[in-house]
Amino acid sequence: MEEQKTELKMIRMSEVQSQEVKWLWYPFIPYGKLTIIQGDPGDGKTTLVLNIAAKLSKGEHLDNDMNVQESVNVIYQTAEDGLADTVKPRLELAGADCEKILVIDESDKSLSMADERLEEAIAKTRAKVLILDPIQAYLGGGMDMNRANEARDMTKKLGALAEKYQCAILLIGHMNKASGNKASGNKAAYREMSSIDFFAVARSVLLVGRIEGEPNTRAVVQIKNNLASFGYPKAFMLSETGFHWLGDYEITADEVLGGIAPKANKLEQAKQMLRELAETTNMVQSNEIFEMADKQGISKRTLENAKKELGIRAKKINNSWYWELDAVKQR
């Protein structure tokens, strides 16, 4: 059968209008692009996403790097949890404005990534975020996500939809556990994730996983970013009272994937270093503190967070900055 000829169309770059990437959560979730949030089943991916949706529905931010000016509509599609007995109670626990959380009714026909109802819903509700949870449930009949050509066509359509409406599309993905022991399995896990074309089209990929030795804490680590520098790892805690955002956390993707306990909680290490300094002196030049921290593998950002938590103030004397440690002794 003769292949139908496609008309040649050329784009002159001089006619293309340059645009800056806009961010919902810098540098983790861009508007107008696909973001994948990946992890093992039961590790907290959906809990994280529902809490982000809850904050956005009220015009609030989960993290200081989120750009939230007003409440927004969020479309949340799930194929794994009941709306009445699971999703609604979890949104209520997170304090969501449920008027702003919308779901496409799939009672007549199951939804797929290629479904025209996705665009209709985004256009009608002006939703700024679309969540599909999980990826595997929205592939459509007969589509194999491990076949490059099929996955590429599907993700191109989704990417075009995100760009057209400047909507952040979040795809929740279950990660197949690597074979072999945990410590040596991390590279295999990377290979399994990278083999799927969805990861080629996504501009950002976040890994959510357990932290060895801390059963109630989950790490969020960026493992791909095509638009900016990699984001600083984050963490959240799950408890009987719900979800608690912890913010910056010292951990690597290899530690999460390999089930390896972090070498040290650097924030606690930084606070202990400052407490020990406060025992012998009331004021230290900031450059000296940064040098001490660097020798212990503590980043400047982590040290600044420790300073903030301990209530330390900086004071300028003769063009040099000093940290006043009196407040540390009172804690």
C-alpha positions, 0 to 999 in steps of 0.5 A: 500500500502506497504511503500517503505523502505529507506536505512539507512545511518549514519553520524559520527560526527567525519567526519563532518567539522566544519564551522563558520556561514558567515554573509551578515548582522550581526546578521540579515541576514546569508549566507546559511540560510533562513531569514524571513522579516515580517510585515503588508502590506504597512509597508515598507518590500519590500522597505527595501529589494529593498534598500538592494538589490540596495546597494549590486548590487553596492558593498556597505553596507546599515548598518555598520554591513553588510559584503560587499566586492564586488558587488553581483548578487541578484535574486528578485521574486515578485508576487505583483508588476509590473517589469516595472512600480513599481520594476524598478523605485524603484530600480532606485530611490535606485541607483541600478546597474540593471545589477546585479538584476535578475528575473526568467521569470514566463511568461510560468509557475509560480514559486514555492519554490519547483521549480527546476528553483530556483537552476538553477538560483542560480547556473547560476548567482552565486547569493548571495541573493534570495528574494521571495516576498511574501512567500504566492505567492510561495507556489505552487498549493494546498500547505497549509502553516499552515499544518506543514508537508507541510510547513516543507518539503518546507522549508527543500528544501529551506534551503538545497538550501541556504546551498549548494550555501551559498546564503542568502534566504530572504522570505517576509511575510505578517503578519495577524493583531491580533484581538482586540485592538492594545495595547493587540494584540501584543501577539496574533500577536506573536502566529500567526507568531509562528504557521507557520513552516516557522518560525521554519526553518528560522534562523533569523526573522525580524519584520518591522513595523510602529512607533506610532507617527512617520508616516514616520518612520519604525522600524526593530526589530529582533524577532528570532535569532538562530545563534547569540545574537539579533541585535539592533533595526534599523529604516528607513524613507520614504519620498517624496525623497525616502528611508533614513536609520536611523540606531540604534533606541530605540524601542521594538517588543512589541511597534511595534506590539502593536502600542505603541509609544516608551517611549522615543527616547533614542538617542535624550535623550542622546544628550540632557543629554550631552548638559545639561552637557556641559552648566556647565562643559567642561570635564567629566569623561566617567565613570560618564557619563555612570552611568548617562545614565544608570540611565536614561535607556540609553544604552552604545551603544546609548550614544556612538552614541550620542557622535559621532553625537555631535562630542565629543572627548575622552581624556586620563588623568592619566589613566582615560578617559574624554569626552571633551564637548566643541564641544557640545556648538558649536552645 
